[in-house]
Amino acid sequence: MSDHFLRRATGAALPFLIWAAHFGFCYIVAAAQCTPGGWRPAGPNPWLLGAVTLAALAACAWIGIAAHKRLQASSRKEFTDYVAGVGAVLSIIAIVWTGIPVLLVRGCA
């Protein structure tokens, strides 16, 4: 496989990888902080999860804006730029969908 192909494919899939990392991080931290004898039994730290959520949103927004600028600047439209742009929008929705419930939970049940 060509290194160019792998770089373009990874760039197109990057928003989904960011969402998957955010999803995993949020739920692992929430589970670890709510286990009996965990390192913070009062519940998930909303500041930590909020900061990670904002960082993931910013990264996906940056990827989407960069893909949009590449599509506007080039006369040759690349499919990977469309995928990265649409993926960024879908990932932003998924990150918000994942982040809001985790941030709203107070304490462990």
Order of alpha helices (4+ residues) and beta strands (2+ residues): alpha-alpha-alpha
